[in-house]
Amino acid sequence: MRSLVFLLGLALAAGAQQQPPAKEGQKQRDLKFETEANKPPVKQAAAPPQIPRSYALVVGIAGYKNLPENAQLSFPERDAESVYSILISPEGGNFRAENVHRLIGPKATLSNLRKELEEWLPSVTKDDDRVLIYFAGHGFVFQNRAYLAPYDITQDNIAATGYPMDRLGEVFGTKIKGKWKVMLTDSCHSGAITPAADAAFINGKLLDLNKNVFSLTASRDRERSYESKEWGGGHGIFTYYVVKGLEGLADESQDGIVTADELAEYVRRNVREASGGQQNPTSDRGSFDSDMLLSYLPSGVTPGTPPPPKDGTLVLEANMDGVEVFVNGRSVGVVDKGKSLRLPGLPPGTITVKGVKMGYEPDGPREEIIYPGTESTVSIKIVIPRRRPKAAVEKFDDGLNHYNKGNQEEYKKAAALFEQALAADATYSQAALYLGRTYDALFQQETAATYYKKAIEIDPDYLEARASYGGMLLGLGSVDEAIRQFNVVTLRDKKNQLAFYLQAQAYRMKDMYAESIESARRAIQLTPSNAEAHFWLAESLRMSKKPAESTAEYESYLRLSDYDSKIGGKLNYYVAGFVFGMGKKKRAAQRDIWKDLRSMAYFGLCENSKNSKQYAVAIGYCQKAITYDPGDAFNYYLLALNYSYEAQKTGSLEMLAAARKSFVRMLDLNAELDEAKFARQNIAAIDKALQAQ
């Protein structure tokens, strides 16, 4: 065991090399694995459901000692090893490795089969246990009696050299104890042992219906059970889907638990479809607890809906008396100099604010953010006497009303009106800005860029236009030009927290970690409740090898963003027309960005814990990352590494099995990553380690 795990460690060391910069459009994970003396506080992973003490016997026979060449099978031994691996995995059956016995190939003699079934299991099992028997190999029928075929069966004496299925039913039903009993059989005539079979055929002793026996067999009576290289490079079709189901694909409810009913339905449906109806797995729905837990997968739990966000408060102040304020196009009151107007109970998100005074140009409209549970102050300054043509102002105000409704059809109407306003007054920089924002929201970024540039050309000091333009550029991946725009804003306006926050994100994308940290800290100083500023600060601290500080900031982000983002409106997706996350400016991403950032936060926590050698803690964080983004190969790769390191640390076969599962899942998702070759090396090393036991 130790030498094999050492070989595994060589592959892991190779896999820990720094990856190259992410290609455009790819999510950056920056897998840099360093050791850090400062250890973040240990966080306990969420407790799993109550899983009974569990025992299993796994049998797989491909080559038979006494059968002719044309009767030999190809894949039952691989099938059995796959079942063993998923059974002992903490991301699967959750059986302890020492409680799972295997009879593979020549070890699966009739004598050994009897010993395991009739001596070992009856001696160790108790009434509250979970017990599973898996058999892959031949099944025969002789004189109206069904037999499982041990390695040393002879065709001319099946009765004496085979293991009677009715005897298996009797032993499993009456001698082996347990509250949950599972029988999985993948043999040519395994359908004969299903609880639905004729009672006379199994001597009425197959099942004790009071013992919750779940019997899932590869086929019906008189059907063949098929195997082929088509399924996972070489498996029996039944076992292939049993393993896939236990790995999580059968988890229809997405609660991280695969029940007996879920597995039966998943296997039956997929085997029937894959075999063109020639093979139909069977189970007896009436004889087992349909909620029987067969597999627990912490990474497969769908995150629950968080609570709604707390309302925010807007405080308005003005430099003149008699300033009427409009929020999202609606008048909310009049503000006098030295007297503020408080507007509590506002839903979080982006709003437009405009201050109006007769005879003067309005201040705004400009976009402001309402953060959950936070009081935000907006200062309105009326300074320039009115000079806009009335027709231009009317078209602009009408367009703003459509813009504030926030859907594609209304955006189209708004764009037409803003264009008319700009045509009526070629110096109307606000109309140009909102044309940029509107076309950005319509996913017409080239047109949007034209109008953003127009607004800046009309008024080079129009900082809001520069910030909006930079935000769009950041969303498209044009990070260098985005940084240039943000720099102009932050140099001229030291209180523009939004520009500082976006600047922090842009610097992080360019691996300018010190600059990102400075900008993020400034954004947080100005608005402590800006969750995403904490996120980008955490990212840059992690990449600067400061895991303890990074962990604290990730936790702040998760706490501040833990609310239902649907209810939160545009917050967490768009702020002042900006998109969070490079390369995410697309319709489908509007709901996903919140989950994406939470996944990345847990990924960062996972890596911080790994770098502090807290592998068990890291595993819990990586599992959470996967619950938010199960399609990210990097999440599975880092989880697999942590399982592997924990296996080296503890000598745990169960952790090796879980590592294998995650490496395989990573390859399923993206086999082209640079880390893929290390994943394959680790899988090979793990297989050797598991098979050697």
N, C-alpha and C positions, 0 to 999 in steps of 0.2 A: 504493500500500500504506500509506504513512504517514498520508495523510489519512483513509483508511477506518478505520485503527486509532484515530485521534484521535476519530472519531465514536463508535467503540466505547467509548472512554474516557468520553465524556459519559454514556453509559448506565450504565457502571460506577460513576461518581461518584454517580449517583442511587441505584443499588442499594446503596450503602454506608451509606445513612441508617439510623439506629437504628430497630429494629423496636419496636412497642408491646409491653407486657407480655403474656406468654403467657396464653391463656385457660386456665381450670381444666382439668386433664387433659392439656394439651399439654406436651410437653417444652420446657424453656426452653433456648434457645441464645444469646440475648443477643448478636446480631451487632453489636458495636460495633467499628468499624474505626478505629483510631488509629495514629499514627506514634509510635514509641518509640525514643529514641536508644540505649538499652541493648539490645544484641543478645544473645540467648541463643546458646549454642554451636551451631555448625552440625552437624546430624545428617544423615548420608548415608542416602538411601532404600535399601531393599533392592534388590539388583541384579536386573534382569529376566532371564528365560531368554535363552539365546543365540539371537538372531534373525538370519537371514542378510541380507546386503545384498539389497535388494528393488527391483524395477522393475515398473511396471504401465502398461497402456494402457487407458483408460476411454472408451468410445464410447457416445453416446446421441443418437438422432435421433427427433424427434417429427414435425416437418413436413418433408415430402419435396418437393424442387423440382419434380419432373416427375410426381408421382402425383396422381390425382384427389382431390377433397375427401373422398370417402368412404373413402379409403385412408390418410388422415392419422391419426396417433396423438396421444395427449394427454400422456403422462407420461414417456416414455423419457429426456428431458433432465433432468427432476427426479430420475429414478432414477439417472442417471449422476452427478449432483452429490452425491446421498446416498452412493453407493458411494465416490466420491472422498473425501468428508469422513471416512467411517469408515476408509478405507484409510490416510490420513495421520495419523490420530489416535493419540497415545500410549496412549489407551484404546480401541484397536482394532487395525488392521492393522500399525501401527508402520512404515509406509513413509515415507521422506523425501519431502517435497512436490516437490522438484525431480526426483525419480525417478518421478513419476506424471504422465504426459502425458494430456491430455484432447482428444477430438475431439467437440465438442458442436454439434448442429444443423448449420448451413451449413459448419462447419469439417470435418465428417466426410465429405469427398469421397472418391471412389475413389483419387484420386492421393495424398491425405494418409494414407489408410488403408494404402496400399501402402508409403509412405515410413516410417511408424511401425513397421509389422510387418516389413518386409523390409530396412530399412536401420538405423533407430535401435536397436531391440531387439537384433538380431544384433550390432551394433557395441559395445554396452555390457555385455551380460550375460556372466557367466562360469559355470563349472561348479558353483560352490557357491552360486549366487544363488537367490532366490525370485522367480518371475515370474508376473504375473497379467494376464490379458486379460479385460475385461468388455465385453459388447456388448448394448445395448438398442435395439431397433428392429425393422424388418421382416426376415423371411427368406423367400426364394422357392425353389421347385423348378422347374427348367426342363430338359426332356429328361433326366430321371433324374439330375440333378445339382443339389445344394443350393448356395444363394448367400446371403451376408449382403448386405443392401441398404444401400449408402452413400447419402448425402444426394442425390446426383445420378444415381441409378439411373433407367433408363427401362424401362417394362414391355415395350416392343416390341423391346428389345435387352438382355435380362437377361444373356446370356452375356458381352457386352462391357462392361456397366456395373455388374455385380454383382461381389462378391468371392467366389470359389469357396471353399466350406467345405473341400473336399479340399486346396486350396492352403493354407488356414489351418492344417489339420492337418499338412501337410508342413513349412511354415515353423516352426510351433511345435515340432514333433517333432525337426527336424533342424538348423535354422539358428539358432534362439534357444536359448542355453545356459541351464543352471540345474539344480539338484538337485530343486527343488520347482517344479512348473509348475501353474498354476491357470487354468482356462478357465470363465468364467461367462457364459452366453448367455441372454438373455431376448427371444426373437423367435418369431414365429408357428410356424415350423417348425424351431426350434433343436434339437429332439430328433434331427434327422438327423445332427448332428455328434458325438453321444455315442460313446464308444469301443465301445459294445455294438452299434452299427449295422453293417449288412452291409459286409464288407470291400471288396466290389466297388464299393459306393456311394461310398466315400471313397478309392478307388484304393489301398487298403492303406497309405496314408501318413499317416493322421490322427495316429496316436500311435506314439511310440517307447516301448515299455513299460519300457525301462530308465531312463527319464527321470522317473519318478514324476509323470505327468500326472494331475491331478485335474480332470475335466470334469464340471461340474454344469450341466445345461440345464433350461430352464423347463418343458419338456413332452416327452412322447413323440412319436415320428413320428405324423403325422396328427392331433395334438391342437393346439388353439389355446392361445396364451398370453394370459391376460386382464389387463386393467388397469381400474382403477376408482377413484373418489373414496373408496370405502369403506376403502381401505387407506392410512392415514396422511395423509388429505386429498388423495390423488392419487398413486398409484404402480402399477406393475405388481405383481401379487400375488407373483410369484416374487422380484423384487428387494426388495420390502417385507420379506419373511421372510429373505432373505439378509442384509440390513442388520441386522435385529433379531437374527439369529443371531450375526453378527460383533460386535454390541454386547454380547453376553454371554448372551443367552437360550439359545443352543445349548450352553452350557458345562455339560453334564450332570454332569461330575465335580467341578464347582465348584473347580477348581484355577487359575482365572484364564486358562486357555488354551482356545481354540476350535480343535479339530482338524478335519481334512477329514471324517473320519467323523462327528463330532458335527454339523458344519454340514449335511452331506448328509442325515442322519436328521432333523434339526430342520426343514429346509426341505421335505423330501419329505412329512413328516407334516402340517405345518401348511398347506401349499398344497393338498394333497389334501383336507383337512378343510374349508378355507375355500371351495374351489371345488365342493364337493359331489361330489368324485371326477372332475370334468371335466378337471382339469389335474394331471398327475403328473410332477414333476421327476425327472430320471434322472441317474444317475452310474454309472461303471464301478468297482466295488469292487476289481477285481483289478489295476487299472493304476496305483494311486498308494499312497503311504505313508499309511496310515490315521491315523498320528500327526502328519502334516504340520501345522505350526503356521500357522493362518490369522489368528488374532487373539490378542493378549495384553492382558488387562485386570487391572491390579494391584488394582483395587478389587473384583474378583470372586473373589479368593482366599479360600476358607473358612479361618479361623484354625485352625491345628493344635491338637490337644489338649495343653494345658500339662502339666507334670509334676505328680504328686500333691503335696499340701502336706506340709510337714514336720510331724511330730508335735510337740505342745507338752507342757509340764510344769506340773503344778499343785503348789504348795507350800502345805500346810495348817498353820496354827498356831492355838492356843487359849489362852484366859485361865484355864483350869482343867485339872486332871489328869483323866484318864479320860473324855475326850470322844470318843464314837464318831462317825465321819464317814460320811455316806452321799452317794455321787455317783450321780446318776440313779437313786436308789432302792436302790442296792446299797452295803452296808457295805464301806469300803476300808481300815478300820483305826481304831486308837485313838490320839488325840493327847494328849500331856501338856503342861502349861504349860512353856514354855521349850524344848521339843523339837519341831521341825517334822517333818512327814511329806511326803516328796516322792513324787509320782506321775508318773513320766515316761511317754512313749509314748502320750499321749492324742490322739485325732484332733481336729483343729480344729473348733470349733463351739460351740454353746451347751449348757451342762450345768446341772443343778440340784445344789446343794450344801446339805446339812443337817447340823448338829452336834447331837448328842443326849447328855444326861447325866441319869441317874436323878434324879427329884425336881425337875427344872427344865423350864421351857418350852424347846423346841429353838430354836436359831438357824437360821432358814430354814424351809423351803427357799427359797433365792434363786438366781436365774440368774446364772451367771458365764460368761465367754468364754475359750475356749482359742484363742490365736492361733498360727498356724504358726511352729514353731521358737522359741517364746517361753516363758519361765518366768513364770507368774503366781502371785502369793501371795494367799491368802484367809485372813483373820483371823476366827476364830469366837469369838463372845462369848456366854457363858452367864451370865445375870444374874437372870432372873425365876423364882421358884419356880413349879412347875406349877400351873395352875389350869383348864386346859381339860377339859371332860368327856371321859371316855375314848371314848365313842361317837363324838363329833365328830372326835377325833384319828384314830381308826381309819378312819372314812369318808374323811377327808382323805388319809391315807397311801395308802389303796387307790386313791383318785382320782389321786394323783400317779404311782403306778405305771403307770396307763393313759396319763396325759398324756405321760410320758417316752417312750412308744413312738412317738409322733409321726405318727399317721395319722388320717384322718377318723373312722373307726369307733371308734378308741380315744378320740379326743377327745370323742365323744358319751357314751361310758361315763364318762369322767372328769367331764364336766359334771354328770351325774346324781349322782355321788358327792360332788362338791364342794357341790352344792346341799343334799344331805342333811347334810353337815358344817355348813354355815352355818345350816341349820334347827335343828340340835342346839345350836348356840352362835351367837347373833346377833351376838356381838362378835368372831367369828373373821375378822379382817381378811385373813389369809392365804388362807382359803377364798374370800373375795370377790375377791382379786387373781387367783387362779388361775382363777376363773370368768371374769373379764375376759379373761385370756390365752387360755383355751380357746375362748370364743366368738369372739374375734378370729381364732384359727386356723381356726375353722369359717366365717369370712367373715360372721358375724352381728354387725356392728360396733355396731348400736344396743344390742343386748343386752349386748355387751361393755362399752360405755361405762357402762351402768347399774351393772355390778358394779365397774368401776374406781372410779367415784364412790363406791360403797358402801364400798370398802376405804379410801378417803381420808377419808370421813365417819367411819368407825369410828376411824381413827388418822390425824389430820392430819399427823403426822410420819412417815408411812410413805412414805419417799422412793422406794423401789423401785416402789411402786404409782403414784406420780406420774410416774416416768420411763417406766413401761410405758404408762400412759395417754397421755402426751405422744407416745410413739413411734407409737401407733395414730393419734392425731390428725394427726401429721405425714404418715403414709402416706395419710390421707384428704384431705389438703390444708387441714386446719383449722390453719393455721400459727400464727395469733396465740395461740390457746389452748394449743397445744403449747409455744410459747415461755414462756408463763406457768408451765406445769408445770415445764419445765426450769430456769427461773430459781429456783424454790423449791428444787429439788434442789441446784443448783450453789452457791447461797448458803449452804446448810447443810452440804454435804459437798464440801469442796474437793478430794477425791481420787476423785470419781465420774467417771472418764474417759469412761464411756459417755454420761452426761448432757451432758458438755461437747462430745463429738463430735456428738451429735444436736442440741444447741443451735447448734453451728456450721452444721449443715445447714439448720436452721430460719431462722437469720439470713440465710443466703445466699438462701433462697427469698424473703425479704422485701427483698432488695437492701440489707441492712444489713451492708455488707462489712467495715467496721472491727470490728464486734462479732463477726462470723463468724471473722475472722482471729484475734482474741484467744481465742475459745473453741476453735478448732481447734488453735492452738499449745499451749493448756493440755492438751487431750486427747492430743496427741502427746508432750508432756513426761511425762505419766503412763504412756502406752503407745505407745512409738515404732513398734510394729509394726501399729498400727491403720491399715490401708491407706486406708480411706474417710475418715479424718480428714485425711490428706494430700490426698485428692481435693478435699474441700470447701475446704481451705485454698488449694489451687491455683486453684479456681474464683473465690474472692473476691479473691485476688491478681490474677488476670487482669482481673477487672472493676474493680480499683483501678489499672489501668494499670501493673502491675509484671510485665512478661512474663518477665524473667529469673528472678525468684524463683518465679513461677507455674510456669514450665517445670520447674524443679528439683523442685517438689512433685508435678507430674503424673508425672514420671519415677519418683519414690519410690512413688507409688500403683501405677503399672504394675509396678514391680519386686516390691512387697510382695504384690500380688494375682495374680501370675502362677503360678497353680496350678489344677488341675482342681477347679472349684467343686462338682462332683457329689461327689467324694471328700471335699471339705471340709465336707460336711453342711450345716448351716444357715448357716454363716458366709458372708457376702456376700449372703445373702437376708434372713434374719431374725436379729436379735440381741436376746435377751431379749424376744422377741415383737414386735420392731419391724420395720418394713419399710424397706428402703433405697430412696429415690427417691419423690418426691411423686407421688401418683396411681397408684401401682403395686400397690396392695393387691388383687390378684386372682390366681386360681389360675394362669392362663397365664403370669404374670410371674415365677413363682418361679425358673424356670431362666434367664429373660432378663435379670434385673437385673444380673448380673455382666457380661454382654456389653454391656448398655446403658451401664454406668458406664465400661467400657473405651472404648467408642465416644466417649463424651463427653470422656474424657481426651485421646484423640487429636484430637478436634475442638478442644479448648482449645489443644493444642500447635500445631495447624494455624493457629489464629488468632494465637497469639503470634508464630509465625514470619512470618506475613503482615504483621503490624503492624511487624515489623522488616525488611520488604521482602525476606525470604528466601523467595521464592515457590517455588522448586524444592524446598526443604526442606518448606515448607508442603504442597505437593502430596503428598509422600510420607506426611505425617501424616494428611491428609484421606482418602487412599486406605485407610489403616489403619482410620480411623473407619468407613468404609463396610463394610469386611470384617466388622466386628462388628455393624453395624446398617445393612443395605442398604435398609431401608425408611424412613429418615429423610431428608426432603427438604432439611433444612438442611445435612446433610453434603454433598449434591451441589451445593447453592448455593455454599457456601464453596469447594468444590473448583473449581467453574466460575470463580469470581472469581479464584482463584489462577492457574489456567491462562490466564485473560485478561490478568492483570497480567504474567505471564511472557511472554505473546505480545507485549504492548506493549514490554516490556523488551528482548526479543531479536529482534522482528520475525518470529517463528516462525509460519508457517501451521499447522504441526502442532499447536501449542498452542491456536490458535484452534479447530481442529476438535475437540480434546478438550474445550474449554470449551463448545462448542455441544452436544456430547453430554451433558455434565453438566447444563447448563441445561434441556435437553429432559427428561432423567430427573427433574429436580426438579419440573417441571410435571406430568409423568406421575404423580408421587407425590402432589402437592398443589398444584393450580392456584389455590387460594383464598388462599394466603399473600400478605401485602402485597408481598413481594419478587417475586411472579409477574410483575407488569407490567415490572419491570426486567429480569427474565429474558427476556421476550419482546422487549424492545428490544434486548438484547444479541444474541439469536439473529438478529434481522433485520440488525443491523450486521455480525455475523460472516458471514452468508450473502453480503452484498454484498462483503465483503473476499475471501472464498474464490472467488466467481464472477468477480471482477475479475482474478484471476491467470491 
